[in-house]
């Protein structure tokens, strides 16, 4: 339901590309152009400035985009609430999850949700916590699942799971590292860490600050974009990695990795839902309730 032309316009406006909008919506580029031209005719104004192969929003386009996002969100909420009258759940839900959550927490949860709500069209965007928050602010996703300690004022965060970071090393490492080290010993050890913008690095950096240690003073060999990359790096390199305890169950069981306790330096964190302030209904809320109710399985 709703004016499909608005969805087309929103896609072009977000991507600033007719080609990308065509790929995103799975319709031809001439059809994209036709829908935009119809809107320009209806409102008797140009919505985009065209300069060669590049386009940008006009002031009219910016105004329409502002209203368009509210209108499309209202259509989604209307569809959701009308189906509630018959105890039906249908529609599209776009999720975004930080890498650790997407890899180690969500798969089982998504399987359960799809089984319970088969009429819901579910999609998942993967990135670090900062990227997920940006996608929320740009209305590219409906609900974010993020980690870390930083909070943006225009987003609402709801905790759904506790997590812990641990230091790990390969079991046959030649580094002189016992079962426990002090925070100060980290200064002399080679490290592999997650990239800037990741919730994992945020938590580790905050824990270091409690001991007056700066991240810049550590011997970081590599910053990598995923926990899986860190684990593979550790298999071939004598260094210490900082990862979620949820990500290393198999490696601990097989004896590939072992945990090294950092004395008096706990690295607890929360996995949280993130959503725009005031947006507390629709399929996003259904998914949140499902996840929180089933968190004992995660």
C-alpha positions as CSV (number, residue, x, y, z in Angstrom):
1,X,0.0,0.0,0.0
2,X,1.1,3.6,-0.5
3,X,2.5,5.7,-3.3
4,X,5.3,3.7,-4.9
5,X,6.6,6.9,-6.5
6,X,7.5,8.2,-3.0
7,X,9.5,5.0,-2.4
8,X,11.3,5.5,-5.7
9,X,12.1,9.1,-4.9
10,X,13.4,8.2,-1.5
11,X,15.7,5.6,-3.0
12,X,17.1,8.0,-5.6
13,X,17.5,10.8,-3.0
14,X,19.3,8.5,-0.6
15,X,21.6,7.0,-3.2
16,X,21.9,10.2,-5.3
17,X,21.8,7.8,-8.3
18,X,19.0,6.6,-10.6
19,X,21.1,3.5,-11.4
20,X,21.5,2.5,-7.7
21,X,17.8,3.1,-7.0
22,X,17.0,0.9,-10.0
23,X,19.2,-1.9,-8.5
24,X,17.8,-1.4,-5.0
25,X,14.1,-1.6,-6.1
26,X,14.6,-4.1,-8.9
27,X,12.9,-2.0,-11.5
28,X,14.3,-0.5,-14.8
29,X,16.0,2.8,-14.8
30,X,13.5,4.3,-17.3
31,X,10.8,3.4,-14.8
32,X,12.7,5.1,-12.0
33,X,13.0,8.2,-14.2
34,X,9.3,8.1,-15.1
35,X,8.2,8.0,-11.4
36,X,10.4,11.0,-10.5
37,X,9.2,13.0,-13.5
38,X,5.6,12.3,-12.5
39,X,6.3,13.7,-9.0
40,X,8.0,16.8,-10.5
41,X,5.0,17.3,-12.8
42,X,2.5,16.9,-9.9
43,X,4.3,19.4,-7.7
44,X,5.5,21.6,-10.6
45,X,9.1,21.8,-9.4
46,X,12.4,20.2,-10.0
47,X,13.4,17.7,-7.3
48,X,17.0,17.1,-8.5
49,X,19.7,19.2,-10.0
50,X,21.5,17.3,-12.8
51,X,25.2,18.1,-13.5
52,X,26.6,15.6,-16.0
53,X,26.4,12.1,-14.4
54,X,25.9,13.5,-10.9
55,X,22.6,14.6,-9.2
56,X,21.8,16.5,-6.1
57,X,18.6,17.4,-4.3
58,X,17.0,20.8,-4.9
59,X,15.4,22.6,-2.0
60,X,12.1,21.2,-3.2
61,X,13.7,17.8,-3.2
62,X,14.9,18.2,0.4
63,X,11.5,19.2,1.5
64,X,9.8,16.3,-0.2
65,X,12.3,13.8,1.3
66,X,11.6,15.1,4.8
67,X,7.9,14.5,4.3
68,X,8.4,11.3,2.3
69,X,10.2,9.6,5.1
70,X,7.4,10.4,7.6
71,X,4.7,9.3,5.1
72,X,6.4,6.0,4.3
73,X,6.9,5.2,8.0
74,X,3.2,5.9,8.6
75,X,2.3,3.6,5.8
76,X,4.4,0.8,7.4
77,X,2.8,1.4,10.8
78,X,-0.7,1.4,9.3
79,X,-0.1,-1.9,7.5
80,X,1.3,-3.4,10.7
81,X,-1.6,-2.2,12.9
82,X,-4.3,-3.2,10.4
83,X,-2.9,-6.7,10.4
84,X,-2.8,-6.8,14.1
85,X,-6.6,-6.6,14.1
86,X,-6.5,-10.2,12.7
87,X,-3.5,-11.3,14.7
88,X,-1.4,-11.2,11.5
89,X,2.1,-9.9,11.1
90,X,3.2,-9.0,7.7
91,X,5.4,-6.4,6.0
92,X,9.1,-5.5,5.6
93,X,11.6,-5.3,8.5
94,X,15.1,-4.0,7.7
95,X,17.6,-4.8,10.5
96,X,21.1,-3.6,10.9
97,X,23.6,-5.4,13.2
98,X,27.1,-4.9,14.4
99,X,29.5,-7.6,13.2
100,X,29.8,-9.5,16.4
101,X,26.0,-9.6,16.9
102,X,25.4,-10.5,13.2
103,X,27.8,-13.4,13.3
104,X,27.4,-14.9,16.8
105,X,24.0,-13.9,18.2
106,X,21.5,-13.3,15.4
107,X,21.5,-16.5,13.2
108,X,19.6,-18.6,15.7
109,X,17.3,-15.7,16.6
110,X,16.5,-14.9,12.9
111,X,15.7,-18.6,12.3
112,X,13.2,-18.6,15.2
113,X,11.6,-15.3,14.1
114,X,11.1,-16.4,10.5
115,X,9.5,-19.6,11.7
116,X,7.1,-17.7,13.9
117,X,6.4,-14.8,11.5
118,X,6.7,-16.3,8.0
119,X,4.9,-13.4,6.3
120,X,7.5,-10.9,7.4
121,X,10.1,-10.0,4.8
122,X,13.4,-9.7,6.8
123,X,16.7,-8.3,5.6
124,X,19.9,-7.7,7.5
125,X,22.7,-5.1,7.0
126,X,26.0,-5.8,8.6
127,X,28.6,-3.2,9.7
128,X,30.3,-1.9,12.8
129,X,28.2,-0.1,15.5
130,X,28.9,3.4,14.2
131,X,27.8,2.4,10.6
132,X,24.6,0.8,12.0
133,X,23.8,4.0,13.9
134,X,24.4,6.1,10.7
135,X,22.1,3.8,8.7
136,X,19.4,4.3,11.4
137,X,19.7,8.1,11.2
138,X,19.4,7.9,7.4
139,X,16.3,5.7,7.6
140,X,18.0,2.9,5.6
141,X,17.1,0.4,8.4
142,X,14.3,0.1,10.9
143,X,16.1,-1.3,13.8
144,X,19.7,-1.6,14.8
145,X,21.5,-4.1,17.1
146,X,24.7,-2.6,18.4
147,X,27.4,-3.1,21.0
148,X,29.8,-0.7,22.8
149,X,29.5,2.0,25.3
150,X,28.8,5.2,23.4
151,X,25.3,6.5,22.9
152,X,23.8,9.0,20.5
153,X,21.2,11.4,22.0
154,X,18.7,11.1,19.1
155,X,18.6,7.3,19.3
156,X,16.9,5.1,22.0
157,X,18.8,2.1,23.3
158,X,17.3,-1.0,24.9
159,X,19.6,-3.7,26.3
160,X,18.8,-7.3,25.3
161,X,21.9,-9.2,26.2
162,X,25.1,-9.0,28.3
163,X,28.5,-9.8,26.8
164,X,32.1,-9.9,27.9
165,X,35.4,-9.2,26.1
166,X,38.4,-11.4,26.7
167,X,42.0,-11.5,25.7
168,X,43.0,-14.6,23.7
169,X,46.2,-16.1,22.4
170,X,46.9,-19.3,20.3
171,X,47.6,-22.2,22.6
172,X,51.0,-23.0,21.0
173,X,52.2,-19.3,21.0
174,X,55.8,-18.7,21.8
175,X,55.0,-15.5,23.6
176,X,55.9,-15.7,27.4
177,X,52.3,-15.2,28.5
178,X,50.8,-17.1,31.4
179,X,47.1,-17.5,32.4
180,X,47.0,-13.9,33.9
181,X,48.7,-10.6,33.0
182,X,48.4,-7.1,34.4
183,X,47.0,-4.2,32.3
184,X,50.5,-2.7,32.3
185,X,51.9,-5.8,30.6
186,X,49.7,-5.1,27.6
187,X,52.2,-2.3,26.7
188,X,54.8,-4.9,25.9
189,X,52.7,-7.4,24.0
190,X,51.8,-7.4,20.3
191,X,48.0,-7.0,19.7
192,X,45.4,-7.5,17.0
193,X,42.3,-5.4,17.5
194,X,39.0,-4.5,15.9
195,X,38.7,-1.4,13.7
196,X,37.8,2.1,14.7
197,X,34.0,2.5,15.0
198,X,33.5,-1.0,16.4
199,X,31.9,-1.5,19.7
200,X,34.6,-4.0,20.7
201,X,37.3,-1.4,20.4
202,X,35.2,1.2,22.2
203,X,34.9,-1.1,25.3
204,X,38.6,-2.1,25.2
205,X,39.7,1.5,25.0
206,X,37.3,2.5,27.9
207,X,38.8,-0.3,30.0
208,X,42.3,0.9,29.3
209,X,41.4,4.4,30.4
210,X,40.6,3.1,33.9
211,X,44.3,2.2,34.2
212,X,45.5,5.4,32.5
213,X,46.7,3.5,29.5
214,X,46.3,5.1,26.0
215,X,45.4,2.9,23.0
216,X,48.1,4.8,21.1
217,X,50.8,3.5,23.5
218,X,50.0,-0.2,22.7
219,X,51.9,-2.3,20.1
220,X,49.0,-2.9,17.7
221,X,50.1,-5.1,14.7
222,X,46.7,-4.9,12.9
223,X,43.3,-3.4,13.1
224,X,40.8,-5.9,11.5
225,X,37.2,-5.6,10.4
226,X,35.8,-8.7,12.0
227,X,36.3,-11.1,14.9
228,X,36.7,-14.0,12.4
229,X,39.6,-12.1,10.8
230,X,41.2,-11.7,14.3
231,X,40.8,-15.4,15.1
232,X,42.4,-16.4,11.7
233,X,45.2,-13.9,12.3
234,X,45.9,-15.4,15.8
235,X,46.2,-18.8,14.2
236,X,49.3,-17.7,12.3
237,X,50.8,-14.9,14.5
238,X,52.2,-14.7,18.0
239,X,50.1,-11.9,19.5
240,X,47.1,-11.2,21.8
241,X,43.6,-10.5,20.5
242,X,40.6,-8.9,22.2
243,X,37.3,-10.6,21.2
244,X,33.8,-11.4,22.5
245,X,33.7,-14.5,24.7
246,X,30.7,-15.6,22.6
247,X,32.8,-15.8,19.5
248,X,35.4,-18.4,20.7
249,X,33.5,-21.3,22.0
250,X,34.6,-23.7,19.3
251,X,38.3,-22.5,19.4
252,X,38.4,-23.0,23.2
253,X,36.8,-26.5,22.9
254,X,39.3,-27.6,20.2
255,X,42.2,-26.1,22.1
256,X,43.2,-23.7,19.3
257,X,42.9,-20.6,21.6
258,X,43.2,-20.0,25.3
259,X,41.9,-17.1,27.4
260,X,44.4,-14.8,29.2
261,X,42.9,-13.0,32.1
262,X,43.8,-9.3,32.5
263,X,43.9,-8.7,36.2
264,X,41.5,-6.0,37.6
265,X,40.4,-5.0,34.1
266,X,36.8,-6.3,33.4
267,X,35.5,-5.7,29.9
268,X,31.7,-6.1,30.3
269,X,29.3,-4.6,27.8
270,X,25.8,-4.8,26.6
271,X,24.2,-5.7,23.3
272,X,21.4,-3.2,22.7
273,X,18.6,-2.4,20.2
274,X,18.9,1.1,18.8
275,X,16.0,2.9,17.2
276,X,15.0,6.5,16.5
277,X,13.5,8.4,19.5
278,X,9.7,8.2,19.5
279,X,9.5,5.2,17.0
280,X,8.2,2.5,19.3
281,X,5.7,0.5,17.3
282,X,5.5,-1.7,14.2
283,X,7.5,-4.8,13.3
284,X,10.6,-3.5,15.0
285,X,8.9,-3.7,18.3
286,X,7.6,-7.2,17.5
287,X,11.2,-8.3,16.8
288,X,12.5,-6.7,20.0
289,X,9.9,-8.4,22.1
290,X,10.6,-11.7,20.4
291,X,14.4,-11.4,21.0
292,X,14.1,-10.3,24.7
293,X,11.6,-13.1,25.4
294,X,14.0,-15.7,23.9
295,X,17.3,-14.2,25.2
296,X,17.8,-17.2,27.4
297,X,18.5,-19.2,24.2
298,X,21.1,-16.7,22.8
